Amino acid sequence: AVVIQGFGNVGSYAGKFLSEMGCKVIGVSDVHGGLREPDGFDVPSLFDYNYKNRTIKDCGQGTPITNEELLGIECDFLIPAALGGVIHKMNAEELKCKIVIEAANGPCTAEADEIFRSRNVLCVPDIFANAGGVTVSYFEWAQNIQKYKWSESKINDELEQHMVDAHTRLRRVMNVYNIPMRTAAFVCAVEEVKKATEERGLE
């Protein structure tokens, strides 16, 4: 079961793709408030309504709840896809999810991270969860340099390979140092900078 806070450009497409993969979306929200549907939303219909009206308000599905109530819904995946700092030391203890996936920029504070670790809640950090967009931007740059257009299937294949490789590396670093995924992502980033610096003879 999936709960998505923020049904804008990022959250709506996350819901669309997860639904197509067989996930049940049971909670969504936007600036006007949230909706809960324990049996799962008709996501294609919700997506189309939101795309047309730029809101989920009055979509004819679910029961209205507040954004704060939405965060407390029991689920497997909680996806904060709206604003920064929405999960913090005052509400992180109340979350009833197994995994938090940061689709927004910085939706969880450092204090929330500590609480997640003490509760054994995995937080997939924005630096990794958001990496798909900037990776495809890199592909666009590569195409421009090559003056060669890639097919959509090639882009999807390359993106999947990059993301799977990055996840494998993150997991390895997490296991070696016994650290959360966010810290592991920083370790990997620093390693890349160190490697580039050494190869350029700038150390």
C-alpha positions in Angstrom: 0.0 0.0 0.0 1.2 3.5 -0.9 0.5 7.0 0.5 1.6 10.0 -1.5 1.7 13.5 0.0 1.6 15.9 -2.9 -0.1 14.9 -6.1 1.6 17.4 -8.4 4.0 16.7 -11.2 6.2 14.3 -9.2 3.5 12.7 -7.0 0.9 12.1 -9.6 3.3 10.3 -12.0 4.7 8.3 -9.0 1.2 7.2 -8.3 0.5 6.5 -12.0 3.6 4.3 -12.4 3.2 2.5 -9.1 -0.4 1.7 -9.9 0.6 0.3 -13.2 3.1 -1.9 -11.4 0.3 -3.3 -9.2 0.7 -1.2 -6.1 -2.5 0.0 -4.2 -2.5 3.8 -3.6 -4.6 4.4 -0.5 -3.8 8.0 0.3 -3.1 11.2 -1.7 -3.1 14.9 -1.0 -2.4 18.3 -2.5 -2.5 21.9 -1.2 -6.3 21.6 -0.6 -6.0 18.6 1.7 -5.9 14.8 1.5 -8.0 11.9 0.5 -8.1 8.4 1.9 -9.3 5.3 0.2 -8.5 2.0 2.0 -9.6 -0.1 -0.9 -7.3 1.8 -3.3 -8.0 4.7 -5.7 -8.8 4.3 -9.3 -5.5 5.9 -10.1 -5.9 6.4 -13.9 -9.2 8.3 -13.3 -7.6 10.3 -10.4 -4.6 11.1 -12.5 -6.7 12.3 -15.4 -8.9 14.4 -13.1 -5.9 16.0 -11.5 -4.2 16.6 -14.8 -7.3 18.4 -16.1 -8.2 20.4 -12.9 -4.8 20.7 -11.2 -6.3 19.5 -8.0 -7.7 16.3 -6.5 -10.4 18.2 -4.7 -13.9 17.1 -5.5 -12.6 14.2 -7.6 -15.4 11.9 -6.4 -13.1 9.4 -4.7 -11.9 8.8 -1.2 -12.7 10.4 2.2 -11.3 13.9 3.0 -8.5 14.1 5.6 -5.8 16.6 6.5 -2.3 16.4 5.2 -1.1 15.7 8.7 -3.6 12.8 9.0 -2.4 11.5 5.7 1.1 11.1 7.1 -0.2 8.8 9.8 -1.9 6.3 7.5 -0.6 2.7 7.9 1.2 1.8 4.7 4.2 0.1 3.2 5.5 3.2 1.3 5.1 6.8 2.3 6.1 9.2 -0.5 6.4 12.9 0.6 6.4 14.6 -2.8 5.4 18.2 -1.8 7.4 20.5 0.5 10.6 20.3 2.5 10.6 19.6 6.2 7.1 18.0 6.4 8.4 15.1 8.4 10.2 16.2 11.5 10.9 15.2 15.2 7.3 16.1 16.1 5.6 13.6 13.7 8.3 11.0 12.7 7.4 8.8 15.7 3.7 8.7 14.5 4.4 7.4 11.0 3.1 3.9 10.3 5.1 3.1 7.2 7.9 0.7 6.5 9.7 2.8 3.9 9.8 6.6 3.3 10.8 7.6 -0.3 11.8 11.3 -0.5 10.3 12.5 -3.8 10.4 16.1 -2.7 13.6 18.0 -1.9 14.4 17.6 1.8 11.0 16.5 3.1 12.6 14.8 6.2 14.7 16.7 8.7 17.9 15.3 10.3 15.9 14.7 13.5 13.4 12.6 11.6 16.3 10.6 10.1 17.5 9.7 13.6 14.0 8.6 14.6 13.7 6.5 11.4 16.9 4.7 12.2 15.8 4.0 15.8 12.5 2.6 14.5 14.1 0.6 11.7 12.2 2.6 9.0 14.2 2.8 5.8 14.4 6.3 4.3 15.3 6.5 0.6 16.9 9.9 0.4 16.1 12.6 -2.2 19.7 12.5 -3.5 18.9 9.0 -4.8 15.1 9.0 -5.2 15.2 12.2 -7.3 18.2 11.1 -9.4 16.2 9.8 -12.3 15.4 13.3 -13.6 18.9 14.7 -13.6 20.2 11.4 -15.0 17.9 11.7 -18.0 19.0 15.3 -18.3 22.6 14.0 -18.6 21.4 11.6 -21.3 19.9 14.6 -23.2 23.3 16.4 -22.9 25.0 13.3 -24.2 22.7 13.1 -27.2 23.3 16.8 -28.0 27.1 16.2 -27.9 26.8 13.1 -30.2 24.2 14.8 -32.4 22.3 11.5 -32.2 18.8 10.9 -30.9 18.2 7.9 -28.6 15.0 5.9 -28.6 12.7 6.1 -25.6 13.4 2.4 -24.9 17.2 3.1 -24.9 16.7 5.9 -22.4 14.6 3.8 -20.1 17.1 0.9 -20.3 20.0 3.2 -19.6 18.2 4.9 -16.7 17.3 1.5 -15.1 20.9 0.3 -15.4 22.2 3.5 -13.8 19.7 3.5 -11.0 20.2 -0.2 -10.2 23.9 0.2 -10.2 23.6 3.2 -7.9 21.4 1.2 -5.5 23.7 -1.7 -5.5 26.6 0.6 -4.6 24.5 2.3 -1.9 23.6 -1.0 -0.3 27.3 -2.1 -0.3 28.3 1.1 1.5 25.4 0.8 3.9 26.5 -2.7 4.9 30.2 -1.9 5.1 29.8 1.1 7.4 26.4 0.2 9.0 25.0 3.6 8.0 21.7 4.9 6.7 21.1 5.2 3.0 21.4 9.0 3.0 24.8 8.9 4.7 25.8 6.2 2.2 24.8 8.4 -0.7 27.0 11.2 0.7 29.9 8.7 1.1 29.5 7.6 -2.5 29.4 11.3 -3.7 32.6 12.2 -1.8 34.3 9.1 -3.2 33.4 10.3 -6.7 34.8 13.8 -6.0 38.0 12.3 -4.5 38.5 10.0 -7.5 38.0 12.8 -10.0 40.4 15.1 -8.0 43.1 12.4 -8.0 42.7 11.6 -11.7 43.2 15.3 -12.5 46.2 15.5 -10.3 44.6 18.2 -8.2 45.2 16.7 -4.7 
